[in-house]
C-alpha cells in the first residue's frame, strides 16, 4: 500500500471486523482504496473476538502501510431484556457494534464514511465526502432493496418489487427520492453497508441513550440498519446506488446498474473469498454472482502477487492463505423466479 495523499480535512473511512473470517475483506478493501488513490485513511475497528493471530496480522499491516489506523473496541450489546431474537441470521447479532463507528470523533475525525468489511472499491470514492446533507445531524445512506425476488421466507409480506425504492428508477443517474413523513414504510428502510455522517460527542450520546432506552432492539431483523432507520427517522438522505452497490442489484435492478459507473461493490450474503468461481462461471449461493465474484478474485490475485514480491514472509499473507478459498465452488445457477421490477410495478400508496 502506498502512502496517503496529504489531506487537510480530518475525514476517514471506517470499518469493523469482529471475526477472523472477515480479514480478507478488510485487506482487499484497504488495497482497493489504495488502488483508486483515496486521500483518506481507513480506521479499522476490531474486537477481541477477532483473535490474536488476526490482530497481529492487522498490526503488522498498519505498521508497514499508511492506510490503516487500528482501534480496539468492545462489543456493543443490548441489555438483557432486549437481546435480539428477531435477526434473520445468527451472524447479524453482533452488528450493533457497527454503531461504534460513530465514536471516531474521539480520534479527531469530523466527517466519516462507514464501509462494511465485505466491500471493494472500483473507482475513486472520495466524492462521497462532498455530499451535502441537510444538516450535520443527518445520515447519508442507501435504501434497502426490498424486492425479495427469491421469495425468502424471513421477509415480511410488504417486501416485494412494488414496494422497493429502486423500482421506479430508470437509469444509473437516478437516485431514490428523499424520505418524508408521507413516504411508504419500506422507503424508510436503509442499508447499513455504507453510511456518511458527522461524528460528534453529542450525536454519540444521543445514539447511546436511544440504544439503551428503546424497546425495539429485540425485534430488529437487521439489527444495525433497523436501529439507524429508527434513530434517523425522517433524517437520512438517500445517496446513489453506486456507493453501496449490492451485488444482487446487478440482476435485480439492471435498469440502474452500470459496470462502468460502479464505485463501491457490496458482497452481501456469501463472501467471494470463501470459494473460487466455478469453471462454468458460477458463484454465489444461487449461482448468479460469477462476474462480481471474479472481479474480487482478480483483485486478490494481483494483491497476492505484489505482496509475495515485496513481503513474502508477512503474517498477513500467511493468514490470508489460511482464510481464502476454504469451500468448494457452487455449481448450480438458479434462475430468477420472477421478472425484475419496472416503474409500472410500483404499488399505489396513499
matplotlib code that plots the C-alpha trace (Angstrom):
import matplotlib.pyplot as plt

x = [0.0, 1.3, 1.4, -1.8, -2.0, -1.8, -5.4, -6.0, -9.6, -9.9, -12.0, -11.9, -13.2, -14.1, -14.9, -15.5, -14.2, -15.4, -14.5, -11.2, -13.0, -13.5, -9.8, -9.6, -12.4, -10.6, -7.3, -8.8, -11.0, -7.8, -5.9, -8.6, -8.8, -5.1, -5.6, -8.0, -6.0, -8.4, -7.0, -8.3, -7.2, -9.2, -9.9, -10.3, -12.4, -11.7, -12.9, -11.0, -13.3, -11.1, -8.5, -4.8, -3.5, -5.7, -5.0, -1.2, -1.7, -3.6, -1.0, 1.7, -0.3, -0.7, 3.0, 4.0, 1.4, 0.0, -3.6, -4.7, -5.5, -6.4, -8.7, -9.7, -13.4, -15.7, -18.8, -21.9, -24.6, -28.2, -29.4, -30.6, -34.3, -33.6, -31.4, -32.0, -34.2, -35.6, -32.4, -32.7, -29.3, -27.1, -24.2, -26.1, -26.5, -23.2, -23.7, -24.9, -21.1, -21.1, -22.6, -19.2, -18.1, -19.9, -17.3, -14.5, -14.9, -12.7, -9.9, -10.3, -12.3, -15.1, -16.6, -16.6, -17.9, -18.5, -18.0, -18.7, -15.7, -17.2, -16.8, -14.4, -13.6, -13.7, -13.4, -12.1, -14.8, -13.8, -16.5, -19.0, -17.5, -18.6, -22.3, -24.3, -26.5, -29.4, -27.8, -24.9, -27.2, -28.4, -27.2, -26.3, -27.2, -28.8, -32.3, -32.7, -33.6, -36.8, -37.7, -37.3, -37.4, -36.4, -39.3, -37.1, -39.3, -38.0, -39.0, -42.3, -45.1, -44.6, -41.1, -41.8, -40.7, -43.7, -42.6, -38.8, -37.5, -35.2, -38.1, -39.2, -35.7, -34.8, -31.1, -27.8, -28.0, -31.3, -31.4, -34.3, -36.4, -35.8, -37.7, -40.7, -43.4, -45.5, -43.0, -44.2, -42.8, -40.4, -38.9, -37.8, -35.6, -31.9, -28.9, -26.2, -23.3, -22.3, -23.0, -22.0, -22.1, -20.6, -19.3, -19.6, -19.8, -23.3, -24.5, -23.0, -24.5, -27.9, -27.5, -26.3, -29.2, -31.7, -29.9, -30.3, -33.9, -35.7, -37.7, -37.3, -33.8, -35.0, -37.3, -34.8, -34.3, -31.1, -30.0, -27.7, -29.6, -33.0, -31.8, -30.4, -33.6, -35.4, -32.9, -32.6, -36.4, -37.1, -33.5, -31.5, -30.6, -30.6, -27.3, -26.6, -26.6, -23.0, -21.5, -23.2, -23.9, -25.3, -24.0, -27.6, -28.7, -26.7, -29.5, -32.3, -32.1, -30.5, -32.2, -29.9, -26.8, -23.8, -20.5, -18.6, -20.1, -19.7, -17.8, -18.2, -19.4, -21.0, -20.6, -23.7, -24.6, -21.8, -18.3, -16.2, -13.1, -14.8, -14.7, -13.5, -15.8, -16.6, -15.2, -18.6, -18.6, -20.9, -20.6, -22.9, -25.2, -27.8, -25.1, -25.7, -22.6, -19.9, -18.9, -18.8, -17.0, -14.5, -13.7, -12.8, -10.6, -8.8, -8.0, -6.9, -4.6, -3.0, -2.6, -1.1, 1.4, 2.6, 2.8, 4.8, 7.4, 7.6, 6.9, 6.7, 7.1, 4.4, 2.0, -1.0, 0.0, 0.2, -3.2, -4.8, -3.7, -5.4, -8.7, -9.2, -10.7, -11.8, -15.0, -15.9, -17.3, -21.0, -22.1, -25.8, -27.3, -30.9, -33.0, -34.8, -38.3, -40.0, -39.3, -37.4, -39.3, -40.2, -41.6, -45.1, -44.9, -44.8, -47.7, -50.2, -49.6, -51.9]
y = [0.0, 3.4, 6.5, 8.6, 11.8, 14.6, 15.6, 18.6, 17.5, 15.3, 12.8, 9.0, 5.7, 3.4, -0.3, -3.0, -6.6, -8.9, -12.3, -13.5, -14.8, -11.2, -10.4, -11.0, -8.5, -5.8, -6.3, -6.1, -3.1, -1.2, -2.4, -1.1, 2.2, 2.4, 1.3, 4.1, 6.7, 7.7, 10.6, 9.3, 6.7, 3.6, 3.2, -0.5, -1.0, -4.5, -6.6, -9.2, -11.8, -11.4, -13.4, -12.8, -14.1, -11.8, -8.8, -9.4, -9.5, -6.2, -4.6, -5.7, -4.3, -1.0, -0.7, -1.3, 0.7, 4.1, 3.4, 1.6, 3.0, 0.4, 0.9, -1.7, -1.5, -3.6, -5.3, -3.2, -5.4, -4.7, -5.0, -8.5, -7.8, -6.5, -9.3, -9.6, -12.6, -11.2, -11.2, -13.1, -14.7, -15.5, -13.6, -10.3, -10.5, -8.6, -6.0, -3.4, -3.0, -1.2, 1.8, 2.3, 3.9, 7.0, 7.2, 8.2, 11.8, 10.6, 10.2, 13.7, 12.9, 15.3, 13.5, 9.8, 7.1, 3.7, 0.8, -2.8, -5.1, -7.1, -4.3, -3.5, -0.2, 0.1, 3.9, 6.7, 7.1, 10.3, 12.4, 10.9, 13.1, 16.2, 15.2, 18.0, 16.6, 18.8, 19.1, 17.7, 15.6, 13.8, 10.5, 9.7, 6.2, 4.0, 2.5, -1.1, -3.2, -5.0, -6.7, -10.2, -11.7, -15.1, -15.2, -15.6, -16.9, -14.5, -11.4, -9.6, -9.6, -5.9, -6.8, -7.0, -5.3, -2.9, -1.5, -1.2, 2.3, 1.3, 0.0, 3.5, 4.4, 4.2, 4.9, 4.8, 8.5, 8.2, 8.4, 7.3, 10.2, 11.8, 10.4, 12.4, 11.9, 10.6, 8.0, 4.4, 2.3, 0.3, 3.5, 4.4, 1.3, 1.8, -0.5, -0.2, -1.1, 2.5, 5.4, 9.1, 11.1, 13.9, 12.2, 14.3, 13.6, 15.0, 12.7, 9.6, 10.4, 10.7, 7.5, 5.6, 7.0, 5.8, 2.4, 2.0, 3.1, 1.8, -1.4, -2.4, -3.8, -7.4, -7.2, -5.9, -8.3, -6.4, -5.0, -2.1, -0.8, -1.2, 0.7, 3.5, 3.8, 4.3, 6.7, 8.8, 8.6, 11.3, 12.4, 10.3, 11.4, 8.9, 8.5, 6.9, 3.1, 3.4, 3.9, 0.8, -1.4, -4.7, -7.5, -8.7, -5.4, -6.2, -8.6, -7.4, -3.8, -3.9, -0.6, 1.4, -0.8, 0.1, -1.7, 1.3, 3.6, 1.2, 2.8, 0.5, -3.1, -4.7, -8.5, -9.4, -12.9, -15.4, -13.9, -14.2, -15.2, -18.3, -20.1, -19.6, -19.1, -22.5, -23.4, -22.6, -19.1, -19.9, -18.2, -17.1, -19.4, -19.1, -19.2, -15.7, -13.9, -15.2, -11.9, -9.9, -12.6, -13.0, -9.3, -9.8, -12.8, -10.8, -8.1, -10.7, -12.5, -9.2, -8.2, -11.5, -11.4, -8.0, -9.0, -12.1, -9.9, -7.3, -9.1, -12.8, -13.7, -11.4, -12.7, -11.2, -13.2, -16.4, -15.8, -14.9, -18.2, -19.9, -17.9, -17.7, -20.5, -22.7, -24.0, -25.9, -23.7, -23.6, -25.4, -24.6, -21.4, -20.9, -18.8, -15.8, -17.0, -13.7, -10.8, -7.8, -4.7, -2.0, 1.5, 0.3, -2.3, 0.4, -0.2, 2.6, 4.2, 6.7]
z = [0.0, -0.9, 1.3, 1.6, -0.3, 2.3, 3.2, 5.3, 6.1, 9.2, 7.4, 7.3, 6.1, 8.9, 9.0, 11.6, 12.0, 14.7, 13.1, 11.7, 8.6, 7.5, 7.4, 3.6, 3.2, 5.2, 3.5, 0.0, 1.0, 2.1, -1.0, -3.4, -1.6, -2.4, -6.0, -6.6, -4.7, -1.9, 0.1, 3.4, 6.0, 6.8, 10.5, 11.3, 14.5, 15.8, 18.8, 20.8, 19.1, 16.0, 17.8, 18.5, 15.2, 13.1, 15.4, 15.0, 11.2, 11.2, 13.5, 11.0, 8.2, 10.0, 10.8, 7.2, 5.3, 5.7, 5.0, 8.2, 11.6, 14.1, 17.0, 19.5, 20.6, 22.8, 21.5, 21.8, 23.2, 24.2, 27.7, 28.7, 28.2, 24.7, 23.5, 19.8, 18.8, 15.5, 13.4, 10.1, 10.6, 13.6, 12.0, 12.4, 16.1, 16.9, 14.3, 16.8, 17.4, 14.0, 15.8, 17.4, 14.1, 15.4, 18.1, 15.7, 16.9, 19.8, 17.2, 15.9, 12.7, 11.8, 8.8, 8.2, 5.9, 7.2, 4.8, 5.5, 5.5, 2.6, 0.2, -2.6, -4.4, -8.2, -8.7, -6.6, -4.0, -2.3, -3.9, -1.4, 1.3, -0.7, -0.4, 1.2, 3.9, 5.0, 8.4, 10.3, 12.4, 9.4, 7.9, 4.2, 3.2, 0.6, 0.6, 1.5, -1.6, -0.6, -3.9, -2.4, -5.8, -4.5, -2.0, 1.1, 3.9, 6.5, 4.6, 5.6, 3.0, 2.2, 0.9, -2.9, -6.0, -6.0, -2.7, -3.4, -3.6, -6.6, -8.7, -10.0, -11.2, -14.9, -15.3, -13.4, -12.8, -10.9, -7.1, -5.0, -3.6, -0.2, 2.8, 4.0, 6.6, 3.7, 2.5, 2.4, 5.3, 3.0, 1.7, 5.2, 5.4, 4.8, 4.0, 6.7, 4.4, 3.7, 6.0, 5.7, 8.9, 11.0, 14.2, 17.4, 21.1, 21.2, 18.4, 20.0, 23.4, 21.8, 19.9, 23.0, 25.0, 22.3, 22.2, 26.0, 26.2, 23.1, 23.4, 19.8, 19.7, 20.2, 17.1, 14.5, 11.6, 10.5, 13.9, 13.0, 10.0, 11.5, 14.6, 12.4, 10.4, 13.7, 15.2, 12.0, 11.2, 8.5, 8.9, 6.4, 2.9, 0.0, -1.9, -5.3, -5.6, -6.9, -3.4, -2.0, -4.9, -3.6, -5.9, -6.3, -7.8, -10.9, -11.9, -9.6, -10.8, -14.2, -15.3, -13.0, -12.8, -15.0, -14.6, -15.8, -13.1, -10.1, -7.2, -4.2, -4.5, -1.6, -1.4, 0.7, 1.8, 0.9, 0.5, -2.6, -0.7, 0.7, -2.6, -6.1, -9.1, -10.8, -14.2, -15.6, -14.2, -11.3, -7.9, -5.1, -3.3, -6.1, -8.7, -10.3, -9.0, -11.2, -12.7, -9.5, -7.5, -10.3, -10.1, -6.4, -7.3, -9.9, -7.4, -4.8, -7.1, -8.1, -4.5, -3.6, -6.4, -5.4, -1.7, -2.5, -4.3, -1.5, 1.8, 1.1, 4.7, 6.1, 8.7, 6.8, 3.7, 5.7, 7.3, 4.1, 2.6, 5.5, 5.2, 1.4, -0.8, 2.1, 0.5, -2.7, -5.6, -6.1, -9.3, -9.7, -11.1, -10.0, -12.4, -11.0, -10.1, -11.3, -13.5, -12.1, -11.1, -13.5, -12.8, -13.8, -11.0, -8.2, -6.0, -5.2, -1.8, -0.1]

ax = plt.figure().add_subplot(projection="3d")
ax.plot(x, y, z, "-o")
ax.set_aspect("equal")
plt.show()
